[in-house]
Amino acid sequence: MIKEIKGIAGRDLAGCSCYTSNGFTYRLYPNYGNFPDCFEFTMYSGGCCDQEDNLFLSTRDPDHPVMMLDPDGNFIKCFGKGLFKETHTLCVTPQDTLLCIDVAQHVLRELTKDGELIRDIGTPGVPSDSGFDPDIWRKRQRMGKYVPTDVSFDKGWSFFMGLETIKRAAPPFNRPTGAAFGPSGDLFVSDGYGNAAIHRFSAEGKLLNTWGGPGDEPGRFVVPHCICVDRLSRVWVGDRDGNRIHVFSQDGDLLAYFDENLYQPTGLWTDENYVYAAERGGGLTIINMDLEVVSQLGFYNSSIRAHGMCGNSKGELFLMPLTTYDRHFLMKLSPLSVPEC
């Protein structure tokens, strides 16, 4: 008689995974959120929490571009259909509305929490002139230059070829990637997929200044992918493909930079004491207000890989892996005072 051996039912939820480093310990919940069945395979590119700890998610589903979960992770609603081509992330404004970044339409759209459009910052569908050429891969292939004529289109290869065409820090926007508000109400935007710039706006949406430019040295960018502003009004920028975190004054003066032992910073979030940097390569770096790294969790290609990240008032962190996993689309890191596992 042959015995059939079975594994543990619900294996993903049956175990416990914790990450700990230098006094910081988090338990990982790899499948966070209670979604309707129709959203089982929806990918989330970014998120933010409001003052009530509701979680808002940007998605890659054009029919449901923004989703809302309550503080317990229960699905409440989705909205924004017809307003976006490709949401990248979003943030809560000082007026308790949502500012959503549409990377494909080169615009920031402010919505109520019921999905009503309030205003646009930028002109939908009109990119600024940074020199960026999104079609350079196909052009070079047609010319038989740098791209073999018998090679099928490759999205990743095309993306990096496009980055090489960026010539300048152009005005807003050319494929913007992130947004954050400072304590004074000013808005800061990372303009990173078709530009290499940071923009500062007044609370009314008036452009105040732009800085950056393409390059791989401190103060310049390869892909400025994420942004946050700490309680001291310093502007933090995660340059994903430059593998560096830059810290600026509100006027764009470089104050500090981190460029060692990072795994491509893709998401930034701050509370009163720390700045948290999620890394696409599988890490989480925590930096204090004295600009010192106090903890680095994870390891290269660990399970806490993320494309986007945010946090709530409890210090819980939410990770949006996007395409880095085939099955885990929203994860939670919950802080522990004493490791439970």
Steps between C-alpha positions, in 0.01 A plus 500: 500500500638840398444786741413844364676766704335840516632838605348743747181667384538876464875472513560871429310593817599206719856612565652814648778708349674777691772745406721647769804727509654719769193503725240538223281194448208455261269212431417450133143441389546398136133512396350811656151628429154352459405553136208378292586195292511704179809683632697189588775571247493881499844661521556809716773745408485735800295617795441743785315514831278784621469624858240232577741230375290418195727361231470627143664304221587583142451203270592382153132430427366786281143413601583527872799738521459599868390271784420571863544265796392575856751488791437126537577430135143454383411611148274806503483624143684577181473807278666707228393306191545710187733751670831316468711306254762373747503598865844478658432604859304754704516710817259671739490880474479741797132543401441124548457437130706267281768606255547222244794477261419387147835407349356439152311829477777716654263647757406510868125475559346610830189305598259492789487173689183428304690524172386842382762694302597828667788623284798404289859602554660472158341458161358151436670328209764769443858410607764763565814514286770318694639342183342168598418280203278205599533349151879497477516119521280453193674781311841346556373158404362634171838661433675177597697699757564355849189278477505188280220497245399144592450568873144526636399816686629500856328736744788513747765558236284768342452675835872530569574615148240772550672619818816562301314754284414732792707816453384746765288561808190617318193675640200292616429227395640210300381174656491611868547238770423638849370789708519619861394804701727690736401640843433841343260353245735522202490208256808312379489270199751247370491508119692187425406269214537751217676781686769528767359775717340599828235774493377719784151651485315734729184374669305670221688302234740772381840367392769650726816324383646193332831327562697188417598386153616167356815349645638246744655738751354646823228753425422358156280207406465188293140424604364717785230251593367606841491802728407603854542808720595456865387709797810718462388592145781305335418344165601135459526348153553133420692460173406142423737422215770732630476292822526810715292705745545877481400750770433860395386825649166627374694724259685206349833528681656158553539430874594130506495183296507126563655278234629190676329173593172583327294270278336761275279733711151507352273625780542759778287576804569702814361536851615725782821309565611316188502481125428154359630395160358194329738338254406309187792264557357369828589738783363763736733777617407716801672838550460731798461878503875537560553345155635175641405152382364323809376177344508307174266205478481230237760372260550505127193353330324439831121488523462869589572618148277794416411753232301726733471547876311703760422488872231582753475650849579162662834479322375221276656500155322393183699365207378491140725252315332559160668257257774378732276211608246291313268448795555746788365838393463685832705426812513646851794535737373531857747627766568274798651596833603138554538251215207257487653254260 
